[in-house]
Amino acid sequence: MTVSARLLDWYDRSHRPMPWRVPPDLIKRGVRPDPYRVWLSEIMLQQTTVATVTDYFVKFTLLWPTVQQLSDALEEDILKAWAGLGYYSRARNLKKCAGQVVHMHGGRFPETAVELQKLPGIGPYTAAAIAAIAFSEPVPVVDGNVERVVSRMRRISTPPALAKRQISSEVARLIPLGRPGDFAQAMMDLGATICTPRNPSCTVCPVSYACGAHLDGNPQAYPVKVLRKAAPRRVGAVFVATNSKGEVLLRKRRNTGLLAGMSEAPTTNWSAQIDGATGPEAAPISADWRRCGSVRHVFTHFELELVVFHAEIDRSPPDGHWWSADHGAEALPTLMKKAISAALA
């Protein structure tokens, strides 16, 4: 039995149930995955775990069951539903991509990885995943889990970031003719559940017999790591104002840059490149500001620490609005949720 056959046999028995996934027994009976749901899940899963994505995916597909409905949705509503999932450019690209699929492709996703990459927010990995899973195109699908599996299996001594072509070629050689989508998901499941970064479960791995790192007794030596520079640390302040009703003063961030278009409690002018002021004198409104500790958040390229201030006021600047949880969903990023919780604790 080949490596691919063993892997698929294991996947048939041990695949992870997910709300966007069509189980292998239904695939064998001719049921095809919905490209819209595959696309939506793959965008959500970028830089995010399955456990975190599951509830968001269910919420999105209840609000917007089809690509047409998502295309018709307001970007503000999409951002509100996305709030807390992070990497907000993904949410804005959902709207753009859905619009192109509807208006340029008649509501049908392109069926090849090459054509899918022409859509907003779809890079090489995502295009390959959609093409393989939704359309059975035999293209290599390589995420971090697959990089780890192949690096160990073939004892690749180059860090994955520098060995992408080699790893992709190795995966391409393994793709079975009949089930490329299930094979792609099987490789990802293997890396997520058995061939884990630490303490891989080699004794129950269905393809350990073909794994060079396992046979050498040193699977954790792979993938080879590259030492990374520490991310810069930036500081600033955030000002959480409440009124007599307990509502929080929010404003909308500008439509470009980090957290574009999201809601926030007013903050000082920090960015990935510069620090912001950290004292109460930088507040947008004169008030009796009380320090309430600080919150930290890690972005892609830097870490941010915001000093949190709280005050009660009875007026708001012209660019602000009052909000409470009773008002419904708000496009609040996780950083702001942390800050508001700290201020109101």
Secondary structure, 3 states (H helix, E strand, C coil): CCHHHHHHHHHHHHCCCCCCCCCHHHHHCCCCCCHHHHHHHHHHHCCCCHHHHHHHHHHHHHHCCCHHHHHHCCHHHHHHHHCCCCCCHHHHHHHHHHHHHHHHHCCCCCCCHHHHCCCCCCCHHHHHHHHHHHHCCCCCCCCHHHHHHHHHHCCCCCCHHHCHHHHHHHHHHHCCCCCHHHHHHHHHHHHHHCCCCCCCCHHHCCCHHHCHHHHHCCHHHCCCCCCCCCCCEEEEEEEEEECCCCCEEEEECCCCCCCCCCEECCECCCCCCCCCCCCHHHCCCCCCCEEEEEEEEECCCCEEEEEEEEEECCCCCCCEEEECHHHCCCCCCHHHHHHHHHHHC
